[in-house]
Amino acid sequence: MQSSPGNQESPPSMLLLVFGFPGVGKTCLAKEIQEKWRQSMFFDDVHRISFDDIVPREEQYQLVSQEHGMKIARDIVRSSLDAVLTKGKQHGTEEPEKVGCFSGLNSSLMNDIYRRVSDCLAKVGERSTKGSERICYVIDDNLYYRSMRYGYYQLARKHGFAFVQLHLQLESSQPMNLLSRLLELDEKRSSEEQVGAEVLRKMSERFEEPDMVNNPWESSSLTFISRAEDRHIDCLLKMIQAMGSHPVPSLPNLEEEDARKEEDRKATKESLHQQADLILRQRVKDKVREASSKAARGSAPTIDLTVKQLAMCLSTEKSKIMSMLKSGEIPLANPAADLNDVLCKMLDDALSKKLIEKSD
């Protein structure tokens, strides 16, 4: 690994998975991350690899009709990246030998996908020949099965990269079930980009969220609430950079993982606290914004507090909740649960209790 002045190791290259349901804003966020890191030069370069760019929607429909077609197409994307990193050169001119071995599949379509991946990764091959380069590969895809993501974890381990998962989740405050919200988002997309009700129904039933408790390899995972505004992108990047400060342990060193388990648990706990802080900050902001809007319209307030008093009260209650989280008084036993709902309800209940005490 490249060393910086002062004999400090520089962070490794990274595989960053940006995944979630169709229409939640993965591509916009992935592009924003790419642009921010290129501007800051945190990495020597940042490459975004989008499954939808490589495999157009009409071809995805063809693949869905073939047994394991989508899985194999995704395997091609991942194995092509592996080939580039392994050989350190462009492989677009090589014949995709393994594609012809998939019996029962449209070999012509698979070959087209393979060549498209090669073209997409050509620049990656050019940069990867320089061993000292630190590069981030942003994988922009739905990746709704855990096994799809685990393949990239293995790839990161093989090449000594850091591995971070960024799960982009729908804002949970909307009063409708998951499938209804997905269908609503899909309708807002152009006809060429729409996924369709049947695909969304299956995906909503099968989506496997990160489980940092039962799957240690998913410990470097963040769940980010999808919003059109207030992305907190700079804070998010710092969290990703902190999680990606070390490469995935290689197979020969797996016996040393026991000694690092406590560190992983601490990192996971710290990550959850950072996510909790972001969620609570946003809830405070939303509450104050709502009260300010009502005051500006001259509407009767729903609570007996001025906007300034409300902001101070919410800030105090937020600090208390964060303090209890850090001390363990409020356990976060299941990181895969919906933190957003749990914490927002906690803050709302604390505010209600405060108002009852005030009225007494």
N, C-alpha and C positions, 0 to 999 in steps of 0.2 A: 504494500500500500504506500502511496506517496506520502512523504513526510514534509511538514511545513517547518519554517524556522522555529528553533527552540525544541526540536525533536518531538513535537506533538504530531500525532497522526491526524491527517486530514480525513474528513468523513468519506466513506466509500461511495461508489456509484450506487444508484438506487433503482429498484423496480417499484413504481407507485401504481397501484390499481385504483382507478376511479370508477366505481360501479354502483349500480342501482337500477330501479325500474326505468323503462323508456319514458322520456318526456320530463324527467325531474331536473334536468339541467346539467347532466354529466359533461357533455361536450363543451358547453360554455365555461364550466368551472375548470375542466382540463386545459382548455386554451388559455384561460386566465392564469392558471398556475404556470404553464409553459412560458407565457409572456413575462410574468413577474420574475421568474428565476433566470430567464435570459437577460433581463434588464439588470438584475442585481449581480449576475455572474456568480451565483452561489455554486452552480455547476458549470463545467466548461461548455456543456450544451444540453439541451432538453429536447427529446423527441417524443411526440405524441403518436401513438399507434391506435387508430380507431377501427374497430371491427366493421362498423357501418360504412366507413369510407372504402374499405377494402372489398367488402361484400355488399353490393347494393341491395336494396329492399326486395326487388323482384327476384334476385338470385337466392335470397334468404327464404322466400316462399318455396322455391324449388327444393332447397335443402331440407326444409321442414317435412316435405312429402317423402323424403328418402330416410330410411332407417339410419339413425346416428349421423345424419348428414351435417347438422349444425355442430355437433361435437367434433366431428372430423375436421370441419372447416376451421374451428377454433384451435384444434391441435396443430393444424398447418401453420397458423399464425404464430403460435408459441414455438413450434419446432424450427420455424424459419428464423425467428429471433435467436434461438439457441445456436443455429448454424452460423449466423453472422458473428456472434460473440465467440464461438469456439474457433472458427477459422480466421477471424480477424480480417476478412476480406469480403467483397461482394460475391454473392453466389447466384445472382440473377441469370447468369449465362449457363448455369448448370442445369441439367435435365432433372426435374423433380421425380426421381426414381420411385419413391414410395407411394406416390399418388396413384399410379397405375395398379397398385396392389389392393386397392379397396374395391372388392367385388360388389356388384350390384349398385354401384354409385355412378353418377354421371362423371366419367373420368375427364372429359373435356372441360366441364365446369370446374372440377377440382384443380386441373392444371392451370386454368385461367386464374383461379384464386391464388395458387402458389406463385405464379409469376407476378401477380399484382403485389403480393406481400414482398417479394424480392425487390420490386421497384420501389416500394415504400421504404424499405430498409437499406437501400443502396447507400444513402448518406451516412447511415449508422455504421455500415461496414467501413466507409472511408475513415470515420472518426475512431472506430474501435481498433484500428491498427496502431494507434498511439497508446501504448500501455499506461501512460501516466494520466490520460484524460479521465476526468470524473464526469460521467454522463448520467442523466436521469431518463428513464424510459417510462412515459406515462401511458398506461394501458387503459383505453377508454372503451368500456364494453359493459353489457348487463351483468355477466358473470354471476347468474343467479344461483348456480349450484356451487357448493363449497369445493367440490372436486375440481371445478374449473380454476378456482383461485389457487388451490393447492399446487397445481401444476406450475404456476408462476413462482410460488414459494420455493419449490424444488429447483427451479431455474436460477433463482437468486442465490440459493445455497451452492449450487454447482459453480457459479461464476464469482462467488465472494462478494455479492451485492447486498445492500440493505434491502429490506422488504417492508413496505407499508401499505395497508389497505385503507382507502377512504370510501366509506359507504355513504352515498348521498341518499338521504331519506326524505320522504314527503313531509311537509309541515303538518303536524298532527292535530292542529287546532281546528281544522276544517270539519264541520259536522256531517260527514258522510263516510261510508265505508271505503276501504282501500280500493276495491275494484271500481267503484263509481268514480273515485277521484282519478284513477288511472285512465278511465274511459274519457273523462272530461278533458284531461290533458291531451290525450291522443287526438281528440276532435279539433283541438286548437292547432295541431301541426298541419303542414301541407299534406296533400293527398299522397305525395311520393314518400313522405316520412311516416305516415300512419302505420301502426303495427296491427291493429285489428282487435276486436273484442275477444275472439277465441284464444289468441296468443296471450293477451293480457290476463285472461281468466286463468289459464294454465300457469303462467308465471307467478301470479299472485298467490296461487295455492302452493307452489313449489319453492318459492324464494327462500334461501337459507341465509340468514343474517350472520355476521361474525359472532362467534361464541368464544370469548377470550378465557372463560373459566375452564371449559372442557377441551379446548383445542389450543395448547400453548403456542403453536405456530401462528395463531391469529392474534397474539398479544399486542402486536404493533398495528392496531386497528383504531380508526376514528369514525364515528358516526356524525355526519354533518347534516343539519336540517336545511332542506332546499328552500331558499327564499329569493325573491327577485331583487331584494335590497338587503343592506346591512350584512354582507357576507362575512365580515371580520376576516378578510382574506389574509392580511399580514399576520394576524395571530394564528390563523390556521397553518400558514406556511412554517411558522416557528415550531409549532407542535409536530408537524411532519418531519422537519429537520431534526428535531430532538429524538423522535422515534427512530429515524434512519441514521443515527450516528454510528451504528455498529453493523457490520455485515452479519448475515445469517450464519450461524456456526456450521462449519463443514462436517461432513459425515464422520471423518476420523476423530473429530473432537466432540462428538455427541456425548461421550461419557462425562465431559466437563460441564454439561448443561445443568446437572444437579446443583453444582456450586453457584450457578447463575440464576436459579429459579427464584430466589428471594429478590434479586435485582429486578427480574422480570415482573414479579408481583408488585414491587414498588413502582415500577414504571407504568404498569397498567393502572394502579391506583391513582398515580399522579395524572395520568391521561384522563381518567374519569372525572377527577376534580376539575381539571381544566375545561372539560366539556360542560360540567355542571355550572361552572362560573359563567361560561358563555351563554348558556340557556337562561340562567337567572338574570343576567344583565339584560338580555333581550326581553324577558318578561317584564322587568321593571320599566324598561323603555317603552314597551307597548302600553302598559297601564298608564304611565304618565302622559304619553301621547294621546291616549283615549280621553283622559280627564281634561287635558288642555284643549282638545277639539270641542268637547262639550262646553267648556267655559267660554270659548271663543264664540260659539253659537248662542250662548245665553241659555243653554239647556239646564234644567235642574240637575245638580250633581247626584250620583247614585250613592255617594258616601259623604259623610259629614266632615270632609277635610278639604283644605285648599290644595291646589296643585303642588305647591312647595312642600306642604306638610305631608302629602301623599308620597312625594319623591323621597323625603327624609325617612318616612316610616318604612317604605319598601326597601330602601338601601340598608336600614338597620336590620330588618328581618332577613334580607339576603345574606348579610354578614353572619348572622346567627346560624343560618342554615349551613353556610360554608364551613363555619367553625365546627359545627356538629358532625359534618361529613368528614372533616379532616381528623377529628378525635375518635371517630368510629361510633359515635352515639347513633348516627343514622347510617346503617350499613347499606352498601351497594352490592348486594350479594349476587345479583344477576346483571352484568353489564349489557347483556343482549336485550334487556327489557327497555321499554320506551322511556328513556331518561327525561325526555322533554315533558311528557304527561305527568310523570311522577313529581318532578321538581316544580313544575308550574302549579300543580295542585297544592303542593307543600307551601309554596309562597302565598297562594290565594287563601289557604286555610289560616296561615299565620296572620295575614292582614285582617281576615274576618274576626279572628279571636281578639286582635288588638282593638278593633272597632267596638266589639261587645264590651271589653274592659273599659273603654273610653266612655261608653254610654252609661255604664254602671257608676 
